[in-house]
Amino acid sequence: MLNPAAAVKQLEFAWSGLGIATGTPVDYEEAKTFYQKELRDARLAKDNNAIAWAMGSLGHILIRLKNFKDARRYVSESLDLAEGLHDYGILGYVNNLLGDIAYAQGQMEDANLFYHRGWDAYAKISEEKGLAWSFTNIGNAAQGLGDFNGAAHMYEKSIELIEKMDDPRALAWNKNLIGSIGWSVGNYSHALRTYQEALELYRSNKDLHGQAWTLDLMGNLKLAMKEDEEAEKLYRQAHALASCEGGDPQGMAWHRYHLGAVYLFRKDVDDAKDEFNKAFQIFDALHDNLGKTAALTHLGEIACIQKNYPEAQDCLKQGVQLVLSSQSNPLLVDILAGVAQLLKGQGEDKKAISLLMVALSHPTCRQQTKDRMVSLAMELETHFTPGEVDKGFRWAKGADLEEMARGWLVSLGEGSAKKTESKAAKPKKSKKTSTKTKRKK
């Protein structure tokens, strides 16, 4: 167990971004108590620099404890002090933490802006570890927004810096992230190779949590390759390793989700529904909107298979509302493909194929989604002439994904067509870190 005095400083890099701790286990409650004492001592000494660091570190622990409200308060106060002190080390640190809070709550555009601010601060003092951390986080936000090429570029920039350091965990972490890009775009051989490289790095450092995460990612890949038995084996190995380090509610939620995906692939819809429901309940308790959306997408699909269209509509409506606030285009594509299944079941083939064309034509549509939806697309296409299908796909390439989603909600008497604005002011971006995160219309 890592000494809480060193916990945040040693592991800040490995804790960020996707919210998956890939380092030494930490007793978060003990660490919280430690930093609360540090903050009290700093305030008694009236040392603003020490106060800012203590508040940022305490906020970091609270992020890990999923207490985002208090985490934001401490980190924001740290940011205010750091700005007055012109301390770019603190500014880089707390801006990345604000990005983590936004990311954890599914606010991808806000996360992207904060991560860029963190990079800018670290660049002023040439802090290479901070720059690498920021590059990785910017990549995570880009991937969440569906800019797979931009994300891969950021991860590669991070690796360039990491290779100058002796940090195999950080290297393994970024290799896994690059592998996830390969999984998204269908480059499965490249993804498998980078996952295996990451797994060896984690094993050489006896990092059980990192190994478990990598095995889960490899399970996702094997399921995409239709090797469900191998996928289930990897998921169960990952869960066994993670369990060695104690309970992890988020890890359990994803384990349930992964088992649900395996059962759904096998058309064992009852067991799949049970696992997705259990995953959803845990995600809900953790206020994990991205996890909830992923579970709701499959619960809606299962309800369509069972021809329970009111239940399907309820799940998908809730999921669309969540994902619109989360700004995650890949998840939005997934759930709109589910809505197309619902519309097909309700006899609205024209609306179904229009929505499905938009989803499948969108550049953020992951290969696994395309593979899963091909049979539905082929079935719908038989109801229209080749000319109508060709015209539809040309139209779909220019359609706006969010407008289609909001339009469906409006048709149900829910929501509004008005788009939400980002909560964070847009910072100036360095050319080095600029990456496209929004699809051109």
N, C-alpha and C positions, 0 to 999 in steps of 0.2 A: 504494500500500500504506500503510495507516494506521500511524503510529508506535506501537509497542507501549506506550509510556508513556501514551498517551491512549486506547488501544484499548478497555479495559473501560469507563472512565468515559464515553466518547462513545457507545458502542454498546450499553450494557447494556439499554436499552429495546428496541432492535431485535432483540436476540439471544434474548429470553426466549420463554416460552410454547411455541409449536409447534416450537421448535428450528430454525426456518428463518431463517438470517442474511439480513437484508434491508438491510444497510448496506455500507459500504466493506470490501473484502477485508482480512483480517488474517492475518499469518503467525503461526499459533497457537504453533508451537514457539519462535519468537523472543519472542513475548509471554510464554510460560511461563518462559523463561530470565530475562526482565526482572523478572517478579514474584518469582521465586525469589531474585534478588539483592535486590530491595526487602525481602523478608521477612528475609533475613540481616542487612541493614543495620538494620532496625527492631529486631530482637532484640538486636543489639550495643548499640543505643542504649537498650534497655529501654523502648521507647515502645509501650505497650499499644495505644494508638489506631492507630498506624501498623501494628503487628503484625496487628491485627484487619482493617484494610483490605487489607493485602497478602495475608493468608490468604484472605479472601473473593474478591479479584480472581484469585488463583491458582486457587482452586476454580472460578471462572467459566470460566477458560481450559480447565481439565480437563474441565468439562462439554462444552465444544465439541469436545474431543478424545475424547469418549465414555469417559473414564476415571472412571466414576461412583463407584467405591470410594474412590479418593484424593480426588476432588472432595468427597464427603460428609464425609470426615475433616477437610479444611481448612475447609470452610464451617461445620461443627459447632463446631470450635475457635474460629473467628471469632465465632460466635453466643455461645459461653460468655463470651468476653472482652467482647463488646458489652453483654451483660446486666449484667456487673459495672460497666461504664463508664456504663450508662444512656444509651448513644449510639443514639438512635432512627434516625438515618440509616443506620448500619451494620445495625441490627436489621431495618429495612425491606428493605435490600439482600439480606442473607444469607437471610432467610426466603423471599424470592422465589426465590433460587437453590435452596434446599432444595425448594421447590415444583417448580422446573424438573427437578431430579433425579428426583423422584417421578413427574412427568409423563412424562419420557423413558422411564421403566421401566414405564409403564402404570398407575401407582398413583394413579388420578384423585382418590379421596377424600382421600388424604394430600396431594396437590398442592393441592387446594382449601383444606384447612386451613392449610397453610403460606402460601398466597397471601393468605388473610384476615389472618394474623398480620402479613405484610408491610404490608398496607394499614393495619392498626391502628397500626403503628409510624410509618409516614409521616404518618398523620393527626395524630399528636401534635406534629409539627413543621411541619405544613401544607406538606409537600414535594409540589408539584403534579405534577412529572414522575414521582416515585415513586408517587403516587396513581394517575396515569393508567396507568402500567406495571402496577400491581397490579390495577386494574379489568380491564385486558385479560387478564391471567393468570387471574383469577377466571372471566372469561368463557370462556377456553379450557378450564378444568377443567369448567365447567358444560356446555359443548358435548360434551366427552368423556363426560360422564355422561348425556348425552341431554336436558338441560334447555335446549332451543333458545331458548325465550322468555327465560329467565334470562340466557343467554349474550348474546343480542342487547342486552338492557338494559345489561349490563356494558360491552359495546363502545361503546354510545352514551354512557355516562357517561365513558368514557375519551376519546372524541372531543370531548366538551364541554370537557374540560381541554386537550386537544391543540390545539384551535382558538385557545386563548389564547396558545399558543406558536408559534414559527416552526419547525415540525418536520414538513415534508411527508412524510418517510418514515414517521414514526409514524402520520400520518393515512392514508397509503396502506395501511399494514399493517392498520389496524383496518377500513378499508373492505373489504379482502379478506376479513377474518374475518366481517364482516356479510354479505358476499356468500355465504360458505360456509353461513351459516344459511339464506339463500334457496334455495340448492341443496338443502339437506337437507329442507326442508319443501315443495319443489316450486314455490316462487315464482321461477321461472326468469327472468322479465323483470326483476325487481328485482335478482336476483343478477348478471345480465349488466350492468346499468347501473352497479352499484357496482364490479364488476371493471374496467369501462372507465374509471371515474373513478380507480381505483387505478393502472391502467396509465399513464394520462396523467401522474399525479404522479411515478411512477417514471421515466418517460421524460424529464420535465422536469429531473430530477435526475441523469440518465444513470446510473441504478442498474440495472445489468444483472441482478444477482441478483434484485432485486425484480420486474423485468419477467418473468424466467423463471418465478418462482413464480406470478405472476398469469396468465401464459399457460397454465401447467399447470392452474390452477383453472378457467380458461375452457374448457380441453379437457374437464375433468370435466363441466362444465355442458353442453357440446355433445353429449357422449356420452349424457348423461341425456336430452337432447332428440332422441336417435336420429340425430344428424348425425355419423356416424362418420368420414367423410372430413375434415370440418372439425376434429373432435377430434384426429385423427392429425396433421393439419397443425400445430395449435397445440402439441401435445406435442413435435413435432420442432423447432419454432421455439424452444420453451422450452429444450430440451436443447442446441441450438446456442448460445444465449446463455449458458447456465450453463457450457458448456465453455470459453468465452472467459476465464473466471476460474480455470481449472485443474480438476483432478480433485476430485470430490465423491462419495464412495461412496454416501452416502444419496440424493443426487440421482440417481445412476445406478440405484439400486434402485427408486426411484419411477418413473423413466423406463421401466425394464423392466416394471414393474407396469402402467403406463398402456398400453403397447403390448399387453401381454397382454389387458387389458380390451377394447381395440379388436378384437383378433383373436377374442376370445370372442364379442363382439357379432356378428361376421360368421360365427360358427360354424366358424371355422378353429381347431379345438381343438388340433391338433398344435403349431402355432406359438404359440398362447396358452399351452399347457402349458410349452413351452420358456421363454417369457419369465417366467412366474410362478415357475418353478423357479430361474431365474437371479436374480430379485428376492429370492426366499426366502433363497438362499445369502448374498447381501449383507446382508440384514436380520439373518440369524443371526450373521454375523461382527460386526455392529454392536450385537448384543444389543438389537435393536429389536423388542420383543414385539408392538407394535401393527402394525408392518409385516409381521411374520411371520404374525400372525393373519389379516390381510387377504389375503395370498398363499395361505395354507392354505385359506381359505374357497373361493377360486376353484379351487384344485387339487382340492379335494373335489368341487366341482360338475362339473369336467371328468371326473373319475374316474366319477361317476354317469352322465354322458352316454355314456361309453365302457363302461358296465356293469361296471366294475371295482370292485365294491362293497367288497372288503377294503381296497383302496387308499384309496377314498373314506372309509371308516370310520377308517382310520389318520390321514389328514389332518385330518378333522373332529374326531376325539377330541383330537388334539394342539392344534388351534386352540381348542376349547372350554376345555381346561385353561389355556391361556395367557390367554384373554380373561376367564375368571373371576377370575384374579389381577389383571388389569388394570383391572377395574371399569368398562369401557367398554360401556355398554348398547347404543349403536348398532351396535358390532361384534358384540356378543352376539346381537342380533336378526339380523344378516346371517348369522352362522354357523349359527344355529338354523334359518333358512330352508334352508340347505344340508343340515342334518341331516334336515329334512322330505323333501327330495329323496331322500336315502339311504333313509329308511324306506319311501318310496313304491316305490323300486326293489326293496327287499327284500320287498315284498308286504304291508307293515304299514300299510295305508291309514288305519286309525283313529288309530293313533299319529301318523302323518304329518300328518293334517289337524288334530289337536289341537295339535301343536307349531306348525304353520304359522299357525293361528288366533291363538295366543298371540303369535307374532312380529309378525304383521301388525296385530294390535290394539294393540300396545304403543305408547305415545305417542312413543317414541324411534325408531320405524321410519321410515327415510328414504324419501322419495318414490321414489327410484330403485329401492330394494329392493322396494317395493310393485309398481312397474311390471314388474320382472323376474320376480316370483313370481305374477303374476296368472294366467298360463296354468296353472301347477301347481295353484293354488287352484281354478280352474274345473274342472280335470280331476278333482280329488279330490272336489269337491262333487257331481259326477254320481253318485257311489257312495253317496250318503246322501239321505234325504228332506229337503225344504225345512225341515220342523220340526226335524229333527236338526241341520241346519246352523245354523239360527237359535239354537237352544239352545246349540250349541257356541260360537258367537261371543259370546253373553252370558256364558258361563262363562269364556271366554278373557280377557275384559276385566278379570276379577278375579284371574287366575292370576299367580303369581310367576315372573318370567322366570328368575331364578337357580335356583330350585327345579326348574324344568323341565330346565334344562341339567344340573344335578347329578344329577337323576333319571335322565337318559339315560346319564350316565357310570356311575352305579351299576348300571344294567342291563347294562353291558358288563363289570362287575366292576372298574371303575376309580373312584377318587375316593371322596368321602364327601359326605353331604348336609349336613354341618356348614359353616356360613358362616364365612369368614375375617373377622377384625376388623381395623380400620384400625390401622396402626402408630403414627400420630401422635395425641397427646392432643388432644381437641377444644378449640379456643380459643374465647374469647368473641367473638361476631360483632357488628359494628356493624350497626344497622338499615339503614344506607345501602348496605352491601355484601351483605346477606343475600340469597341466591338459592336457590331450591329446587333440590336436586341429586338427590333420591331420589324415586322414584315412590311415592305413597301407596298403601297396600294396602287 
